[in-house]
Amino acid sequence: MAADCVFSAVPFTRVALDDPFWAPRQAVNREVTLPTEYEQCRKTGRIDAFKLAWKPGMPNEPHIFWDSDVGKWIEAAAYSLKTHPDRKLERLVDDVVALVAGAQQPDGYLNTHFTVVEPEKRWANLAEWHELYCAGHLMEGAVAYFEATGKRALLDVMRRYADHIGQVFGRGPGQKRGYCGHEEIELALVKLYRATGERRYLDLAKYFIDERGTEPPYFVAEAEALKRKGWRKYGWGGGEYSVFQAHKPVREQDEVVGHAVRAMYLYCGMADVARETGDATLLPPLRKLWAHVTRKRMYVTGGIGSSRHNEGFTFDYDLPNETAYCETCASVGLVFWAHRMLQLTGRGEYADVMERALYNGVLSGVSLDGRRFFYANPLAAYPAAGKGAAENVAAERREWFGCACCPPNIARLIASVGQYVCSESDDAAAVHLYAQGDVELHVAGRRAGLRMTTRYPWDGAVRMRLTPERPTAFTLALRIPGWCAKFALSVNGKAVRAAARGGYARIRRRWQAGDTVKLVLAMPVLQAEANPRVRMDCGRVALQRGPLVYCLEQADNGRELRDITIPPASAFKPVFRKNLLGGVAVLRARAWRRSPRDWAGDDQALYRTTPSARVRVSVTAVPYCVWGNRAPGREMLVWLSRRQ
């Protein structure tokens, strides 16, 4: 374990949430999203592809990344089964596992596309053909299903596949010194190592990380070999190996570049390897990369990846709103990475970003009914721009996608969201996210129950009741979010003074059953400004209350939202509306806009010099995470013009 690793996450299996925010979302995920995604995987051919029945000339050719969608669905189902056993769902998973096992080749290889469509092209195009990526997601699904049910069938299949991969790749004679263009295998192998105790899987993960970006570039020789054979390339890289984060060795990288999801998975793998091997040389680049993305390339919603062209990053402070890509998978990956860095360091800055991405950039990716999804998550939507505008990002969720990585990704995160709530160490327990429910802590050699009661994120008051199995001394570290300027803390009704160091207020005492802690986080409406170099947001602000970023929608405020000028933050009043969007706190205020009468009719001039009359209007802002759930395909805006 790395020297500065301070926490281990409390697994989701020891966290039971029953709050009005997360519990309904987990129920919808369990009861609607998982069955919906299974049916989509079935009817699109993703599941039947494992029957290996496709023949040349038949329709619906198994795609190079289909296996990964099934792997993520299995993982999401496993998390759900662990906390909410369901025989019907378990039978479905068992049936899928049997198909996957039946598709494994005698040498351990397992990929539906390269078994029945292009078997001669195994491992020929690591940069773009996703074999190792698919393997990684199947490994993650196998580990999750084994841990949820104790069933080894899929785990044993994926161990054989991992052993095959270990024979193909490495620095030994006859091995390929390659690595995947779409990172994922690295973190999956670490999970396989943790589940089996087999060191060779950790060593293979470390090999893939250490080899990436070294000289001579593997993808150069690979491209030349493809050209000689006349085999197609998809053209993602075009010689720009930064798309794959393969432009230099990982320890020399200090800027977050290329494809956003690939980057997040790589950094997760680096953090995992650092933790398990004690390789401290991976930590400085991770810290530099973190600082770069969060200070120069992250949206206020926790979205990352501004361009649809490369599904990733462009240049510093380039954060367009209407064409923001912000792939749901990228925000999910950012949560994964932030969580790993939080365990390694115990610093609140990682929890702040984890919370921002989770409550905003991730949750916006799925509809409240659990049936429709965003691939991209823009910060402004003007549907008319989609008529002939190739760069416009869709303003309406869809049931499924040809590249369907996002739906099962968000499903597995929601199903396991409990693991992000708390961490523990030998003598401390930390609360990172505030949600109503019960947590079983293992601290100071004993078990201690923690019951949280709260209406967070709608209210900043959190009551905690501790029940250690016997009186036990340990530190309770409570996160004070970066957005919170004031907080009050008490133990058993007596005020406690505790400074927030590293983002946490720490209380050390001998805890006894029945001890209560009350934390009250001030939760005023805030107006966030962007750095002046974010040219798109100059003169504009984003509304935030607690962890939630807000937006205006056409459903509440009419058309032409950009013409609205809002008052200072203090003028906004939070109002909880139980019957709106599943129950949300909206922000209401009086604002200004130009009089529509001044510009009525199609015969008005495009420009004029006469000042417009301004009128007072009522505005209502809703949480960004629930936008697009009423009248789809309509206007939305996060960054608002502020009255000076």
KEFIVEX-168714 format. One line per field, with one value per residue (C-alpha): residue in one letter; y, z, x. Coordinates in steps of 0.001 Angstrom, whole numbers, plus 500000, padded with zeros to 6 digits. Each point is the difference from the previous one (the first is absolute). Last residue first. Layout:
<recs>
residu <- (a  ...)
v <- (Y  ...)
w <- (Z  ...)
u <- (X  ...)
</recs>
This chain:
<recs>
residu <- (q  r  r  s  l  w  v  l  m  e  r  g  p  a  r  n  g  w  v  c  y  p  v  a  t  v  s  v  r  v  r  a  s  p  t  t  r  y  l  a  q  d  d  g  a  w  d  r  p  s  r  r  w  a  r  a  r  l  v  a  v  g  g  l  l  n  k  r  f  v  p  k  f  a  s  a  p  p  i  t  i  d  r  l  e  r  g  n  d  a  q  e  l  c  y  v  l  p  g  r  q  l  a  v  r  g  c  d  m  r  v  r  p  n  a  e  a  q  l  v  p  m  a  l  v  l  k  v  t  d  g  a  q  w  r  r  r  i  r  a  y  g  g  r  a  a  a  r  v  a  k  g  n  v  s  l  a  f  k  a  c  w  g  p  i  r  l  a  l  t  f  a  t  p  r  e  p  t  l  r  m  r  v  a  g  d  w  p  y  r  t  t  m  r  l  g  a  r  r  g  a  v  h  l  e  v  d  g  q  a  y  l  h  v  a  a  a  d  d  s  e  s  c  v  y  q  g  v  s  a  i  l  r  a  i  n  p  p  c  c  a  c  g  f  w  e  r  r  e  a  a  v  n  e  a  a  g  k  g  a  a  p  y  a  a  l  p  n  a  y  f  f  r  r  g  d  l  s  v  g  s  l  v  g  n  y  l  a  r  e  m  v  d  a  y  e  g  r  g  t  l  q  l  m  r  h  a  w  f  v  l  g  v  s  a  c  t  e  c  y  a  t  e  n  p  l  d  y  d  f  t  f  g  e  n  h  r  s  s  g  i  g  g  t  v  y  m  r  k  r  t  v  h  a  w  l  k  r  l  p  p  l  l  t  a  d  g  t  e  r  a  v  d  a  m  g  c  y  l  y  m  a  r  v  a  h  g  v  v  e  d  q  e  r  v  p  k  h  a  q  f  v  s  y  e  g  g  g  w  g  y  k  r  w  g  k  r  k  l  a  e  a  e  a  v  f  y  p  p  e  t  g  r  e  d  i  f  y  k  a  l  d  l  y  r  r  e  g  t  a  r  y  l  k  v  l  a  l  e  i  e  e  h  g  c  y  g  r  k  q  g  p  g  r  g  f  v  q  g  i  h  d  a  y  r  r  m  v  d  l  l  a  r  k  g  t  a  e  f  y  a  v  a  g  e  m  l  h  g  a  c  y  l  e  h  w  e  a  l  n  a  w  r  k  e  p  e  v  v  t  f  h  t  n  l  y  g  d  p  q  q  a  g  a  v  l  a  v  v  d  d  v  l  r  e  l  k  r  d  p  h  t  k  l  s  y  a  a  a  e  i  w  k  g  v  d  s  d  w  f  i  h  p  e  n  p  m  g  p  k  w  a  l  k  f  a  d  i  r  g  t  k  r  c  q  e  y  e  t  p  l  t  v  e  r  n  v  a  q  r  p  a  w  f  p  d  d  l  a  v  r  t  f  p  v  a  s  f  v  c  d  a  a  m)
v <- (544684  497695  496521  498103  496302  496952  496845  500282  497715  500245  497192  496490  498241  501485  498707  498057  502151  501365  497809  500114  503719  500766  502348  503782  501998  503530  502620  502915  503715  501847  501821  502464  499694  502674  501411  499132  497181  496584  497165  502410  498972  498499  496583  501349  501161  501587  502774  497941  497325  502521  499399  497855  500543  497865  499233  496950  496302  497115  496511  497331  496668  497278  497345  502559  502260  498665  500700  503520  501290  503742  501577  503786  501952  503702  499317  498672  503391  500605  498128  501316  497970  500380  496752  498139  500724  498060  499645  499927  496856  497451  501872  498864  502011  498221  499070  498455  497815  499246  502574  502686  501035  502526  500540  503470  502017  503053  497832  496428  499092  501591  497674  502108  502254  497055  499013  501578  498042  501559  498524  499220  499449  496562  500397  496525  498839  497010  498206  497174  497521  497495  497153  497225  501426  501810  500712  503234  501524  502435  501101  502649  499080  501940  499700  501523  501250  501504  498373  501808  497808  501136  497747  498147  496518  501127  503293  501512  503195  500889  503061  500617  496824  499684  498177  497330  499418  496272  498409  498113  497803  499103  496886  498863  497105  499281  496613  498783  503566  501629  503472  502347  502643  502988  501963  503480  501484  499712  499129  497927  498622  499280  498440  497157  498072  496780  498804  496545  499161  496772  499510  499833  503757  500425  497756  502152  498767  502806  500694  502474  503600  501498  502257  499266  499829  498620  498899  497344  499932  497728  497120  501569  500629  501544  501222  500961  498941  496293  500675  500985  496356  499658  503619  499391  496728  501573  503049  497752  497791  503004  501718  497366  499605  500703  499392  501856  499335  501482  503572  503164  503300  503080  498374  501752  502520  499644  498818  502988  499217  500411  499345  503698  500010  497900  502663  498120  501330  498202  496968  496413  497527  496350  500909  497191  498770  497352  500732  501906  502956  500099  499001  501971  502993  497808  499858  503647  501385  498126  497638  502498  502562  497351  498466  503492  500926  496562  500509  503439  498494  498318  496485  499377  496522  499404  503353  499347  496814  501767  502801  497455  498123  503230  501267  496754  500484  503559  498628  497284  502665  501692  503687  500973  503724  501379  502402  500720  500556  499285  500829  501142  498074  498256  497217  497123  497023  498228  500622  502060  500148  502625  501245  496907  500284  500493  500801  502350  503109  498624  498619  500906  502627  499657  496533  498462  501439  499490  496363  499424  501488  497873  496847  500849  500286  496751  497508  500111  498836  496398  498378  497019  499924  503720  501131  497335  501211  503651  499239  497947  502818  502430  497785  499701  503773  500574  497487  501650  503457  499197  502113  502106  500542  501785  498891  496791  498905  497148  498711  499525  502332  500430  496935  501841  498327  503250  501171  497547  502546  497932  500018  498650  499287  498861  496887  497920  497540  497041  500145  497594  502434  502816  498031  499247  503689  500958  497500  501300  503505  498806  498455  503255  499223  501281  499991  501502  497212  497291  500844  500007  496743  498346  501125  498352  496836  500000  500382  497025  497952  500589  497588  500947  499034  502888  502651  498863  500060  503531  500978  498406  502116  503222  499361  498416  503273  502174  500420  499788  496823  499094  498445  498337  496872  496828  497743  500181  501788  503651  499518  499167  496728  497713  502469  500382  496231  500083  502814  497918  496983  502242  501404  496603  499162  503207  499285  496606  500905  500618  501559  502107  503666  499632  497594  502257  503066  498175  498676  503368  501682  497301  500402  503729  499393  497478  502464  502614  497422  499216  503633  500198  503440  500152  496260  499342  496493  498292  497454  500908  496527  499348  502853  499445  496864  500034  503564  501394  497758  500437  497397  498379  497257  497720  497704  502948  501563  500457  497398  501901  503141  498117  498417  503405  501386  497251  500530  503727  499387  497498  502580  502575  497607  498916  503559  500736  503728  501108  497433  499582  503698  499943  496870  501522  502989  497702  497792  503114  501212  496722  499969  503475  498994  497032  502305  501905  498482  499612  496754  500120  500767  498462  496674  500019  498449  497771  500887  497056  500756  499516  502940  502296  499086  502460  503002  499277  503292  498277  498448  502952  502253  497540  499825  503775  500340  497320  501833  503446  499226  498183  500323  503414  501260  498733  501509  503336  499797  499224  502752  503180  499203  498160  496289  499101  496746  500001  496906  498338  503270  499329  502441  501519  499472  503020  501501  499063  502124  497102  498190  496528)
w <- (487767  498944  499319  496732  500616  499490  500409  497142  498671  496972  498795  498625  502723  501782  503533  500921  498083  503096  503094  500718  499203  503117  499206  499621  500036  498671  500574  497583  500169  496694  498009  497187  497163  499160  496456  497951  497931  498663  498257  499216  500866  497259  501663  502744  503556  500917  502321  501090  501415  502585  500734  503047  503714  503130  503003  501917  500539  500637  499872  502682  498521  500385  497292  497226  501600  502488  503188  499068  502431  499673  500036  499820  497603  500738  501991  496879  498319  497267  496680  496453  497580  496287  499935  500879  496602  500554  503064  503654  501642  497172  498135  502599  502159  501638  503422  501317  503048  502707  502387  498015  496711  497369  497113  499091  496820  498972  498388  499670  496446  500311  502744  500338  502437  502466  500504  502549  502419  501449  503360  501627  503701  501520  503386  501126  503295  501611  502943  501741  502265  502434  500536  500314  501249  498245  501734  498375  496942  497918  496654  497666  496460  496858  500514  503419  500857  503465  502799  502771  501556  501244  502569  499056  500183  497688  498113  496745  498192  496447  497979  496582  498352  496270  500765  501835  503708  500208  503388  501508  502996  501860  502150  503599  500578  502503  499011  496959  498707  499508  498537  499213  497333  499308  496801  499304  496609  498352  496447  499373  502668  501809  502915  502510  500133  502006  500659  501444  501434  499605  501758  499310  500225  497168  498045  499116  499196  498341  500255  497960  499161  497706  500621  497884  501249  503531  501422  502578  501894  502004  497755  496925  498717  497079  499530  497402  496694  500503  500262  496333  498927  498062  498830  498593  498275  498337  498861  498153  498643  498246  498919  497892  497467  496739  497703  502616  502164  501237  499221  502070  498277  499519  497454  499584  497197  497997  496816  499863  497267  502217  503385  500799  500318  503131  502045  502850  502381  502424  497732  501327  497305  499995  501675  501013  500045  502000  503642  500710  501269  496774  499957  499129  502173  502934  498898  499299  502947  503296  499210  498297  502773  502733  498589  499439  503647  501166  498185  501523  503402  500436  501409  497787  498496  500802  498493  496922  499380  500422  497676  497333  500147  500091  496990  498180  500564  498703  496900  499520  499889  497143  500648  496331  500382  496776  501683  502828  498648  502475  498445  503171  499082  496628  498310  502227  499249  497828  497187  497760  502622  501827  503591  501884  503666  501942  503683  499668  500149  496984  500288  497832  501735  503779  500408  497005  500710  503757  499568  497368  502291  502946  497871  498664  503581  501153  497471  501323  503407  498836  503170  497981  500876  500403  497086  497802  500919  499436  496591  499039  500978  498024  496932  500398  500181  496932  497835  500976  499027  496628  499557  502548  503739  500435  502200  498353  500678  502352  497420  497303  497015  497142  501076  501721  497350  498250  500868  497322  497310  497015  498491  503296  499435  496387  500035  498496  497204  499129  496855  501413  499599  501358  503108  500640  499637  502424  502565  499682  500748  502726  501974  500283  500176  502639  502967  499969  501955  501175  503719  500111  498069  502021  503303  499053  499076  503353  501794  498090  500710  503734  500285  503162  498246  500620  500528  496912  497886  501214  499046  496591  499506  500788  497214  497495  499752  497642  496436  497718  501789  500657  497931  500499  498249  501289  498026  502554  503185  500411  500466  498187  498462  502992  502459  497719  500141  503789  500072  497821  502283  503003  498140  499623  503643  501141  497739  501580  503536  501697  503437  499373  500325  500137  497055  498044  500645  498998  496795  499038  500480  497906  497235  500029  499692  497200  497971  500403  499149  496705  499215  496306  499868  501269  500562  496290  499129  503341  498192  496340  498481  501982  498241  500401  502146  502674  499580  500482  502891  502103  502399  499695  502539  497690  499421  499090  502375  498482  502230  503097  498716  499243  503468  501571  498116  501378  503504  499708  499016  502833  502453  498754  500562  503386  501326  502990  500840  501377  498292  497081  499126  499909  497848  497564  499460  499378  497609  498116  499831  498481  497502  498797  499727  497761  497395  499397  496744  498532  499394  496421  500005  496634  498657  497039  501926  502791  503486  502313  502554  502799  501692  497386  501496  502812  497857  497351  500105  501479  502891  500960  499877  502125  502557  500049  500717  502711  501706  499575  501331  503339  501158  498551  501034  503534  500074  498937  502607  502738  498946  500607  502516  502308  500699  499283  501273  500184  501003  496590  498413  501245  502531  498030  501320  501273  500595  497044  500392  499895  497114  500879)
u <- (475404  497166  501322  499626  499559  502215  497888  497474  497263  497713  497734  500437  498069  496966  500386  503133  502490  501706  500201  503755  500129  497987  497113  499983  496785  499740  497324  500052  500642  499965  502664  499336  502454  502543  499707  503083  498504  500961  498105  497194  496462  497830  499773  497783  500605  503322  498886  497008  502332  501210  503648  500643  500303  499941  497809  501131  499396  502396  498522  500367  499006  497386  499754  500155  497386  497451  501945  501000  502606  500527  503445  499905  502157  500516  503162  501686  499900  497374  499641  500023  497868  500732  501948  496821  498482  496761  497799  501072  498663  499811  502746  502482  502373  502898  501306  503219  499508  502559  498548  498269  501544  498995  502388  501195  500483  502001  502658  498737  500997  503441  501178  503152  498170  499856  496378  497690  497818  496876  499072  496648  500579  500662  501657  500992  498535  501673  498448  501777  498282  501456  497549  502545  503272  502817  503279  501025  501560  497966  501374  498590  501021  500998  503747  499560  496508  500382  498076  498197  497352  496612  498347  496804  501470  502791  499586  501194  499117  501037  500845  501586  498695  500814  503251  498062  500700  500580  499593  502910  499149  503159  500149  499642  497608  497236  498535  498069  500210  496585  500340  497116  500478  497756  500601  498610  500947  496584  498946  503133  499542  496739  501853  500176  503253  500339  503533  500593  503375  501899  503290  503732  500477  497514  497677  496992  496500  498078  496274  498007  499336  502599  502968  503023  503584  499638  503336  500798  503259  502319  500977  498456  496493  498154  496448  497384  501578  499345  496256  499870  500238  496734  500254  503489  499115  496964  501976  502417  497219  498398  503264  501782  497195  501810  497038  498020  496964  496711  501006  500168  499238  502145  502309  503348  500301  503208  498307  497683  497475  496983  501574  500181  496210  500423  501790  501608  502617  502298  500301  499951  500997  498888  496726  497703  496405  498160  500812  496768  502020  501951  503654  503166  499106  500998  503631  500875  498047  499846  502875  502290  499732  500232  503165  501388  499527  501171  503296  500512  499208  503362  500292  503028  499821  496330  499026  502119  498022  496660  501053  500931  496698  497986  501964  499243  496266  500390  501748  497383  497269  501831  500582  499629  499459  498518  497582  502415  503482  502811  503379  501802  503159  499997  498009  498910  497813  497513  502505  497725  497239  502031  499851  501121  499137  496771  500262  497038  502211  501850  503526  503008  502151  500014  498482  501781  503423  500002  499045  502681  502615  498840  499988  503454  501331  498298  501343  503562  498690  499775  498666  498838  496295  499366  502144  498428  496531  500888  501493  496960  497665  502169  499694  496232  499637  502176  498133  496737  501246  501557  503105  501817  500368  503318  502921  501158  503578  499081  497513  502626  499474  497498  498010  497119  497795  499037  503533  501086  499320  501141  496514  498763  496345  500382  497861  502776  499445  502160  502108  502551  502879  497873  499094  503676  500894  497250  501305  503542  498784  497604  502851  501902  503756  500203  497603  496519  498332  502424  499886  496213  499542  502778  498459  496720  501889  501798  496665  498621  503123  499582  497065  498083  496783  497600  502676  501913  496844  499306  503560  499459  496883  501904  502502  497582  498114  502084  498787  503040  501017  503613  502781  503361  498772  501628  502316  502810  498964  499073  496291  496809  498776  500572  498501  496987  499476  500244  497456  497668  500348  499340  497011  498403  500722  498318  497031  499349  501062  496676  500435  496914  500950  503784  499987  497654  502157  503196  498448  498519  503367  501652  497390  500722  503723  499709  497962  502742  502664  498272  499106  500903  501557  503553  500322  499684  501214  499187  497805  499609  499734  496841  498176  496249  499521  502718  501189  496515  498961  503114  501381  503441  500695  502019  497004  497759  497492  496542  498365  501087  498331  496799  499977  500612  496993  497758  501376  499327  496389  499611  501346  497498  497105  501310  500316  502221  500092  503391  502216  497609  500237  503784  499910  497492  502292  502980  498040  498866  503595  501170  497132  500926  503671  499212  498437  503241  501281  496528  498169  498636  496302  499121  501340  502371  502863  498643  498747  499325  502723  497442  501732  498465  496610  500683  500948  497394  498119  496945  501890  502180  496934  498028  502794  500204  496293  500115  502907  498451  496528  499928  503607  500801  496570  500611  503500  498601  497245  502564  502410  497980  497267  502412  500000  503612  501483  503813  501958  499597  501092  503518  501499  502847  503504  501859  503456  502193  503137  502476  498388  498729)
</recs>
